[in-house]
Amino acid sequence: MKIRTLVIAGAFALLGIITLASALYTVSETEQVIITQFGEPIGQAVTEAGLHVKMPFAQEANVFEKRWLEWNGNANQVPTHDKKYIGVQTYARWRIANPLLFFQRLRDERRAQSRLDDIIDGETRNVIASHDLIEVVRTTNRAFEKAEEVEDIMEAETMREIALGRDKITRMILERVKHVVPDYGIELVDVQI
């Protein structure tokens, strides 16, 4: 009889430990959590670090990064306004600013990276296509040193003054993208080409 009582007590203790483990979750300082119940978000994001409680078995903790993340675009051949093609590699820094909206719209970082591919690459193409090659590659009107191998056409191109330059063009891309990404709970801090 005592063995049976010990087995039952052990089973209840094990069940209690499993239930407690399912009810507790931790949030580190670099994370933010959305609690979902049967796939639907419940309440606001948990952003405070520490040990937290949720309903065991019915609720799930969805963890997202709080830190800045990197996005690296694919290298593309993009036509400029003056019909010259340039290879462009774009990269950006972003973070999840509104975890609840982010979860509702994108669900995870993989989908966010894919959506950023569409948004940033599209805006980069649009901005570069509306500017001449010299505007995209140069940042100042500093004179080039004369090289013997420079062709006459290229020399004439390098002598043209630039109005904007690459720095201002990347700021234009950033400003255009900054208006779109908040709809996905994302904050963008920097775009470079």
MISEPA-144447 format. One line per 10 residues: number of its first residue (from 1); their letters; for each residue x, y, z of C-alpha. Coordinates in nm, 4 decimals. Example, Ala and Ser with C-alpha at 12.3 -4.5 7.8 and 13.67 -1.06 7.14 Angstrom:
1> AS> 1.2300/-0.4500/0.7800 ~ 1.3670/-0.1060/0.7140
This chain:
1> MKIRTLVIAG> 0.0000/0.0000/0.0000 ~ 0.2823/0.2415/0.0836 ~ 0.4490/0.1852/-0.2555 ~ 0.1269/0.2691/-0.4364 ~ 0.0891/0.5879/-0.2307 ~ 0.4486/0.6870/-0.3079 ~ 0.3956/0.6265/-0.6817 ~ 0.0776/0.8376/-0.6818 ~ 0.2483/1.1136/-0.4803 ~ 0.5454/1.1020/-0.7201
11> AFALLGIITL> 0.3138/1.1249/-1.0209 ~ 0.1352/1.4287/-0.8732 ~ 0.4697/1.5893/-0.7886 ~ 0.5904/1.5315/-1.1443 ~ 0.2649/1.6707/-1.2844 ~ 0.3026/1.9742/-1.0566 ~ 0.6594/2.0352/-1.1722 ~ 0.5585/2.0065/-1.5405 ~ 0.2663/2.2462/-1.4849 ~ 0.4869/2.4963/-1.3021
21> ASALYTVSET> 0.7515/2.4758/-1.5754 ~ 0.4822/2.5405/-1.8370 ~ 0.3498/2.8394/-1.6400 ~ 0.6828/3.0191/-1.5929 ~ 0.8955/3.1913/-1.8556 ~ 1.1908/3.4266/-1.8418 ~ 1.2563/3.7408/-2.0378 ~ 1.6170/3.8576/-2.0754 ~ 1.7175/4.2214/-2.1096 ~ 1.7606/4.1766/-2.4845
31> EQVIITQFGE> 1.4175/4.0231/-2.5447 ~ 1.0524/4.1149/-2.5588 ~ 0.7664/3.8672/-2.5448 ~ 0.4151/3.8446/-2.6838 ~ 0.1891/3.5955/-2.5039 ~ -0.0533/3.4113/-2.7309 ~ -0.3451/3.1951/-2.6366 ~ -0.4342/2.9461/-2.9088 ~ -0.2402/3.1580/-3.1591 ~ -0.4023/3.4938/-3.0756
41> PIGQAVTEAG> -0.2060/3.7635/-2.8867 ~ -0.3183/3.8374/-2.5311 ~ -0.2454/4.1828/-2.3865 ~ 0.0567/4.3984/-2.4524 ~ 0.4214/4.3012/-2.4967 ~ 0.6247/4.1965/-2.1943 ~ 0.9460/4.3990/-2.2090 ~ 1.0649/4.3881/-1.8475 ~ 1.3413/4.1380/-1.7824 ~ 1.2790/3.8674/-1.5243
51> LHVKMPFAQE> 1.0612/3.5711/-1.4400 ~ 0.6979/3.5930/-1.5523 ~ 0.3876/3.3750/-1.5267 ~ 0.1466/3.2625/-1.7974 ~ -0.1405/3.0171/-1.8095 ~ 0.0136/2.6696/-1.8384 ~ -0.0381/2.4699/-2.1601 ~ -0.2907/2.7176/-2.3122 ~ -0.0605/3.0163/-2.3542 ~ 0.2680/3.0401/-2.5413
61> ANVFEKRWLE> 0.5510/3.2916/-2.5063 ~ 0.6717/3.4300/-2.8438 ~ 1.0166/3.5818/-2.7984 ~ 1.1511/3.8672/-3.0151 ~ 1.4807/4.0551/-3.0124 ~ 1.4828/4.3998/-2.8563 ~ 1.8277/4.4869/-2.9962 ~ 1.9127/4.6364/-3.3348 ~ 1.9181/4.3736/-3.6091 ~ 2.0921/4.3802/-3.9441
71> WNGNANQVPT> 1.9400/4.3401/-4.2862 ~ 2.1595/4.2666/-4.5873 ~ 2.0034/4.2976/-4.9292 ~ 2.0997/4.1030/-5.2364 ~ 2.3411/4.2597/-5.4826 ~ 2.1403/4.3932/-5.7789 ~ 2.2149/4.5565/-6.1124 ~ 2.0181/4.8820/-6.1069 ~ 1.9810/5.1279/-6.3980 ~ 2.0517/5.4930/-6.3225
81> HDKKYIGVQT> 1.8722/5.7929/-6.4684 ~ 2.1397/5.8292/-6.7364 ~ 2.0842/5.4635/-6.8446 ~ 2.4011/5.3199/-6.6929 ~ 2.3888/5.0053/-6.4824 ~ 2.5490/4.9893/-6.1410 ~ 2.5857/4.7008/-5.8984 ~ 2.4170/4.7950/-5.5704 ~ 2.4431/4.6144/-5.2373 ~ 2.2149/4.7575/-4.9689
91> YARWRIANPL> 2.2246/4.7006/-4.5950 ~ 2.0235/4.8412/-4.3064 ~ 1.9834/4.8343/-3.9292 ~ 1.6377/4.7791/-3.7819 ~ 1.4580/4.6724/-3.4658 ~ 1.1167/4.5615/-3.3506 ~ 0.9654/4.8794/-3.2076 ~ 0.6078/4.7558/-3.1597 ~ 0.6156/4.3812/-3.0836 ~ 0.2374/4.3375/-3.0830
101> LFFQRLRDER> 0.1930/4.4968/-3.4267 ~ 0.5014/4.3101/-3.5499 ~ 0.3508/3.9781/-3.4370 ~ 0.0112/4.0563/-3.5884 ~ 0.1555/4.1593/-3.9272 ~ 0.4659/3.9440/-3.9710 ~ 0.4758/3.6770/-3.6942 ~ 0.8558/3.6283/-3.7001 ~ 1.1921/3.7764/-3.8014 ~ 1.2204/3.5609/-4.1140
111> RAQSRLDDII> 0.9068/3.7167/-4.2602 ~ 1.0280/4.0600/-4.1512 ~ 1.3550/4.0092/-4.3384 ~ 1.1577/3.9074/-4.6472 ~ 0.9302/4.2117/-4.6210 ~ 1.2315/4.4401/-4.5750 ~ 1.3783/4.2855/-4.8929 ~ 1.0754/4.4070/-5.0854 ~ 1.0530/4.7509/-4.9242 ~ 1.4195/4.8562/-4.9094
121> DGETRNVIAS> 1.5280/4.7038/-5.2400 ~ 1.2263/4.8609/-5.4125 ~ 1.2933/5.2082/-5.2748 ~ 1.6645/5.1754/-5.3523 ~ 1.5816/5.0949/-5.7158 ~ 1.3379/5.3883/-5.7356 ~ 1.5813/5.6440/-5.5928 ~ 1.8840/5.5277/-5.7932 ~ 1.6784/5.5135/-6.1134 ~ 1.5887/5.8797/-6.0686
131> HDLIEVVRTT> 1.9525/5.9996/-6.0322 ~ 2.2585/5.9966/-6.2577 ~ 2.5448/5.7560/-6.1954 ~ 2.7833/6.0282/-6.0801 ~ 2.5329/6.1352/-5.8102 ~ 2.5065/5.7792/-5.6796 ~ 2.8783/5.7001/-5.6562 ~ 3.0293/6.0320/-5.5470 ~ 2.9838/6.2125/-5.2191 ~ 3.1735/6.5381/-5.2856
141> NRAFEKAEEV> 3.2895/6.7554/-5.5721 ~ 3.6537/6.6890/-5.4855 ~ 3.8690/6.6800/-5.7990 ~ 4.0078/6.3445/-5.9094 ~ 4.3764/6.2932/-5.9619 ~ 4.4520/6.2665/-6.3318 ~ 4.5286/5.9144/-6.4419 ~ 4.6660/5.8321/-6.7854 ~ 4.4250/5.5418/-6.8287 ~ 4.1152/5.7603/-6.7879
151> EDIMEAETMR> 3.9148/5.7818/-7.1050 ~ 3.7904/6.1178/-7.2334 ~ 3.4284/6.0240/-7.1712 ~ 3.4958/5.9156/-6.8144 ~ 3.7060/6.2248/-6.7515 ~ 3.4195/6.4469/-6.8651 ~ 3.1833/6.2524/-6.6395 ~ 3.4065/6.2962/-6.3353 ~ 3.4351/6.6708/-6.3934 ~ 3.0581/6.7205/-6.3584
161> EIALGRDKIT> 2.9477/6.8714/-6.0317 ~ 2.7199/6.6673/-5.8150 ~ 2.4096/6.8179/-5.6589 ~ 2.3241/6.5540/-5.3991 ~ 2.5831/6.2786/-5.3704 ~ 2.5622/5.9289/-5.2280 ~ 2.5113/6.0378/-4.8652 ~ 2.2016/6.2406/-4.9450 ~ 2.0699/5.9678/-5.1745 ~ 2.0983/5.7098/-4.8951
171> RMILERVKHV> 1.9149/5.9545/-4.6638 ~ 1.6395/5.9801/-4.9268 ~ 1.6068/5.6008/-4.9325 ~ 1.5975/5.5928/-4.5509 ~ 1.3281/5.8619/-4.5310 ~ 1.1078/5.6859/-4.7875 ~ 1.1402/5.3503/-4.6141 ~ 1.0857/5.5044/-4.2688 ~ 0.7319/5.6000/-4.3744 ~ 0.6420/5.2403/-4.4648
181> VPDYGIELVD> 0.8003/5.0172/-4.1976 ~ 0.6098/5.1466/-3.8903 ~ 0.3018/4.9731/-4.0356 ~ 0.4817/4.6473/-3.9514 ~ 0.6015/4.7421/-3.6022 ~ 0.9565/4.8023/-3.7302 ~ 1.1888/5.0969/-3.6724 ~ 1.4676/5.1578/-3.9223 ~ 1.7749/5.3529/-3.8126 ~ 2.0110/5.3348/-4.1093
191> VQI> 2.0310/5.2371/-4.4759 ~ 2.3573/5.2273/-4.6707 ~ 2.4404/5.1388/-5.0306
